[in-house]
Amino acid sequence: MKAWLLRSGLLDIRAIPPRVYPLAALPEAMEAASTAGNLECIVMQP
């Protein structure tokens, strides 16, 4: 994916909602990340 598409606003990333995990759920987040597809975003929150 080209970063310029994001910067220019031509690519709407709202279609890819993040799945947010707290730091305490690191194992679950790692499992989710290992099976995440191209249109999934796994995020750790401290």
Phi and psi restraints in degrees (range 20) as a CNS / XPLOR table:
assign (resid 1 and name C) (resid 2 and name N)
       (resid 2 and name CA) (resid 2 and name C) 1.0 -85.3 20.0 2
assign (resid 2 and name N) (resid 2 and name CA)
       (resid 2 and name C) (resid 3 and name N) 1.0 128.7 20.0 2
assign (resid 2 and name C) (resid 3 and name N)
       (resid 3 and name CA) (resid 3 and name C) 1.0 -63.1 20.0 2
assign (resid 3 and name N) (resid 3 and name CA)
       (resid 3 and name C) (resid 4 and name N) 1.0 -28.7 20.0 2
assign (resid 3 and name C) (resid 4 and name N)
       (resid 4 and name CA) (resid 4 and name C) 1.0 -66.4 20.0 2
assign (resid 4 and name N) (resid 4 and name CA)
       (resid 4 and name C) (resid 5 and name N) 1.0 -26.4 20.0 2
assign (resid 4 and name C) (resid 5 and name N)
       (resid 5 and name CA) (resid 5 and name C) 1.0 -63.9 20.0 2
assign (resid 5 and name N) (resid 5 and name CA)
       (resid 5 and name C) (resid 6 and name N) 1.0 -40.0 20.0 2
assign (resid 5 and name C) (resid 6 and name N)
       (resid 6 and name CA) (resid 6 and name C) 1.0 -67.7 20.0 2
assign (resid 6 and name N) (resid 6 and name CA)
       (resid 6 and name C) (resid 7 and name N) 1.0 -49.0 20.0 2
assign (resid 6 and name C) (resid 7 and name N)
       (resid 7 and name CA) (resid 7 and name C) 1.0 -61.6 20.0 2
assign (resid 7 and name N) (resid 7 and name CA)
       (resid 7 and name C) (resid 8 and name N) 1.0 -35.5 20.0 2
assign (resid 7 and name C) (resid 8 and name N)
       (resid 8 and name CA) (resid 8 and name C) 1.0 -83.4 20.0 2
assign (resid 8 and name N) (resid 8 and name CA)
       (resid 8 and name C) (resid 9 and name N) 1.0 -8.9 20.0 2
assign (resid 8 and name C) (resid 9 and name N)
       (resid 9 and name CA) (resid 9 and name C) 1.0 83.8 20.0 2
assign (resid 9 and name N) (resid 9 and name CA)
       (resid 9 and name C) (resid 10 and name N) 1.0 9.4 20.0 2
assign (resid 9 and name C) (resid 10 and name N)
       (resid 10 and name CA) (resid 10 and name C) 1.0 -80.5 20.0 2
assign (resid 10 and name N) (resid 10 and name CA)
       (resid 10 and name C) (resid 11 and name N) 1.0 -16.2 20.0 2
assign (resid 10 and name C) (resid 11 and name N)
       (resid 11 and name CA) (resid 11 and name C) 1.0 -116.8 20.0 2
assign (resid 11 and name N) (resid 11 and name CA)
       (resid 11 and name C) (resid 12 and name N) 1.0 115.9 20.0 2
assign (resid 11 and name C) (resid 12 and name N)
       (resid 12 and name CA) (resid 12 and name C) 1.0 -89.2 20.0 2
assign (resid 12 and name N) (resid 12 and name CA)
       (resid 12 and name C) (resid 13 and name N) 1.0 106.2 20.0 2
assign (resid 12 and name C) (resid 13 and name N)
       (resid 13 and name CA) (resid 13 and name C) 1.0 -87.7 20.0 2
assign (resid 13 and name N) (resid 13 and name CA)
       (resid 13 and name C) (resid 14 and name N) 1.0 4.1 20.0 2
assign (resid 13 and name C) (resid 14 and name N)
       (resid 14 and name CA) (resid 14 and name C) 1.0 -65.1 20.0 2
assign (resid 14 and name N) (resid 14 and name CA)
       (resid 14 and name C) (resid 15 and name N) 1.0 -17.6 20.0 2
assign (resid 14 and name C) (resid 15 and name N)
       (resid 15 and name CA) (resid 15 and name C) 1.0 -74.0 20.0 2
assign (resid 15 and name N) (resid 15 and name CA)
       (resid 15 and name C) (resid 16 and name N) 1.0 -8.9 20.0 2
assign (resid 15 and name C) (resid 16 and name N)
       (resid 16 and name CA) (resid 16 and name C) 1.0 -115.6 20.0 2
assign (resid 16 and name N) (resid 16 and name CA)
       (resid 16 and name C) (resid 17 and name N) 1.0 83.7 20.0 2
assign (resid 16 and name C) (resid 17 and name N)
       (resid 17 and name CA) (resid 17 and name C) 1.0 -71.2 20.0 2
assign (resid 17 and name N) (resid 17 and name CA)
       (resid 17 and name C) (resid 18 and name N) 1.0 139.2 20.0 2
assign (resid 17 and name C) (resid 18 and name N)
       (resid 18 and name CA) (resid 18 and name C) 1.0 -75.6 20.0 2
assign (resid 18 and name N) (resid 18 and name CA)
       (resid 18 and name C) (resid 19 and name N) 1.0 146.1 20.0 2
assign (resid 18 and name C) (resid 19 and name N)
       (resid 19 and name CA) (resid 19 and name C) 1.0 -101.8 20.0 2
assign (resid 19 and name N) (resid 19 and name CA)
       (resid 19 and name C) (resid 20 and name N) 1.0 109.5 20.0 2
assign (resid 19 and name C) (resid 20 and name N)
       (resid 20 and name CA) (resid 20 and name C) 1.0 -97.4 20.0 2
assign (resid 20 and name N) (resid 20 and name CA)
       (resid 20 and name C) (resid 21 and name N) 1.0 130.2 20.0 2
assign (resid 20 and name C) (resid 21 and name N)
       (resid 21 and name CA) (resid 21 and name C) 1.0 -121.1 20.0 2
assign (resid 21 and name N) (resid 21 and name CA)
       (resid 21 and name C) (resid 22 and name N) 1.0 140.7 20.0 2
assign (resid 21 and name C) (resid 22 and name N)
       (resid 22 and name CA) (resid 22 and name C) 1.0 -72.7 20.0 2
assign (resid 22 and name N) (resid 22 and name CA)
       (resid 22 and name C) (resid 23 and name N) 1.0 158.7 20.0 2
assign (resid 22 and name C) (resid 23 and name N)
       (resid 23 and name CA) (resid 23 and name C) 1.0 -58.2 20.0 2
assign (resid 23 and name N) (resid 23 and name CA)
       (resid 23 and name C) (resid 24 and name N) 1.0 -32.4 20.0 2
assign (resid 23 and name C) (resid 24 and name N)
       (resid 24 and name CA) (resid 24 and name C) 1.0 -65.0 20.0 2
assign (resid 24 and name N) (resid 24 and name CA)
       (resid 24 and name C) (resid 25 and name N) 1.0 -19.3 20.0 2
assign (resid 24 and name C) (resid 25 and name N)
       (resid 25 and name CA) (resid 25 and name C) 1.0 -101.6 20.0 2
assign (resid 25 and name N) (resid 25 and name CA)
       (resid 25 and name C) (resid 26 and name N) 1.0 33.3 20.0 2
assign (resid 25 and name C) (resid 26 and name N)
       (resid 26 and name CA) (resid 26 and name C) 1.0 -55.2 20.0 2
assign (resid 26 and name N) (resid 26 and name CA)
       (resid 26 and name C) (resid 27 and name N) 1.0 -46.0 20.0 2
assign (resid 26 and name C) (resid 27 and name N)
       (resid 27 and name CA) (resid 27 and name C) 1.0 -59.5 20.0 2
assign (resid 27 and name N) (resid 27 and name CA)
       (resid 27 and name C) (resid 28 and name N) 1.0 -41.2 20.0 2
assign (resid 27 and name C) (resid 28 and name N)
       (resid 28 and name CA) (resid 28 and name C) 1.0 -65.6 20.0 2
assign (resid 28 and name N) (resid 28 and name CA)
       (resid 28 and name C) (resid 29 and name N) 1.0 -40.4 20.0 2
assign (resid 28 and name C) (resid 29 and name N)
       (resid 29 and name CA) (resid 29 and name C) 1.0 -65.1 20.0 2
assign (resid 29 and name N) (resid 29 and name CA)
       (resid 29 and name C) (resid 30 and name N) 1.0 -39.7 20.0 2
assign (resid 29 and name C) (resid 30 and name N)
       (resid 30 and name CA) (resid 30 and name C) 1.0 -64.2 20.0 2
assign (resid 30 and name N) (resid 30 and name CA)
       (resid 30 and name C) (resid 31 and name N) 1.0 -39.9 20.0 2
assign (resid 30 and name C) (resid 31 and name N)
       (resid 31 and name CA) (resid 31 and name C) 1.0 -64.7 20.0 2
assign (resid 31 and name N) (resid 31 and name CA)
       (resid 31 and name C) (resid 32 and name N) 1.0 -44.2 20.0 2
assign (resid 31 and name C) (resid 32 and name N)
       (resid 32 and name CA) (resid 32 and name C) 1.0 -62.2 20.0 2
assign (resid 32 and name N) (resid 32 and name CA)
       (resid 32 and name C) (resid 33 and name N) 1.0 -40.6 20.0 2
assign (resid 32 and name C) (resid 33 and name N)
       (resid 33 and name CA) (resid 33 and name C) 1.0 -67.0 20.0 2
assign (resid 33 and name N) (resid 33 and name CA)
       (resid 33 and name C) (resid 34 and name N) 1.0 -34.3 20.0 2
assign (resid 33 and name C) (resid 34 and name N)
       (resid 34 and name CA) (resid 34 and name C) 1.0 -69.8 20.0 2
assign (resid 34 and name N) (resid 34 and name CA)
       (resid 34 and name C) (resid 35 and name N) 1.0 -22.3 20.0 2
assign (resid 34 and name C) (resid 35 and name N)
       (resid 35 and name CA) (resid 35 and name C) 1.0 -111.4 20.0 2
assign (resid 35 and name N) (resid 35 and name CA)
       (resid 35 and name C) (resid 36 and name N) 1.0 3.4 20.0 2
assign (resid 35 and name C) (resid 36 and name N)
       (resid 36 and name CA) (resid 36 and name C) 1.0 -66.2 20.0 2
assign (resid 36 and name N) (resid 36 and name CA)
       (resid 36 and name C) (resid 37 and name N) 1.0 143.0 20.0 2
assign (resid 36 and name C) (resid 37 and name N)
       (resid 37 and name CA) (resid 37 and name C) 1.0 -90.8 20.0 2
assign (resid 37 and name N) (resid 37 and name CA)
       (resid 37 and name C) (resid 38 and name N) 1.0 -173.3 20.0 2
assign (resid 37 and name C) (resid 38 and name N)
       (resid 38 and name CA) (resid 38 and name C) 1.0 -65.9 20.0 2
assign (resid 38 and name N) (resid 38 and name CA)
       (resid 38 and name C) (resid 39 and name N) 1.0 -25.1 20.0 2
assign (resid 38 and name C) (resid 39 and name N)
       (resid 39 and name CA) (resid 39 and name C) 1.0 -108.1 20.0 2
assign (resid 39 and name N) (resid 39 and name CA)
       (resid 39 and name C) (resid 40 and name N) 1.0 33.6 20.0 2
assign (resid 39 and name C) (resid 40 and name N)
       (resid 40 and name CA) (resid 40 and name C) 1.0 -127.6 20.0 2
assign (resid 40 and name N) (resid 40 and name CA)
       (resid 40 and name C) (resid 41 and name N) 1.0 145.0 20.0 2
assign (resid 40 and name C) (resid 41 and name N)
       (resid 41 and name CA) (resid 41 and name C) 1.0 -131.0 20.0 2
assign (resid 41 and name N) (resid 41 and name CA)
       (resid 41 and name C) (resid 42 and name N) 1.0 114.8 20.0 2
assign (resid 41 and name C) (resid 42 and name N)
       (resid 42 and name CA) (resid 42 and name C) 1.0 -100.1 20.0 2
assign (resid 42 and name N) (resid 42 and name CA)
       (resid 42 and name C) (resid 43 and name N) 1.0 127.6 20.0 2
assign (resid 42 and name C) (resid 43 and name N)
       (resid 43 and name CA) (resid 43 and name C) 1.0 -128.1 20.0 2
assign (resid 43 and name N) (resid 43 and name CA)
       (resid 43 and name C) (resid 44 and name N) 1.0 136.6 20.0 2
assign (resid 43 and name C) (resid 44 and name N)
       (resid 44 and name CA) (resid 44 and name C) 1.0 -96.6 20.0 2
assign (resid 44 and name N) (resid 44 and name CA)
       (resid 44 and name C) (resid 45 and name N) 1.0 137.0 20.0 2
assign (resid 44 and name C) (resid 45 and name N)
       (resid 45 and name CA) (resid 45 and name C) 1.0 -118.9 20.0 2
assign (resid 45 and name N) (resid 45 and name CA)
       (resid 45 and name C) (resid 46 and name N) 1.0 121.9 20.0 2
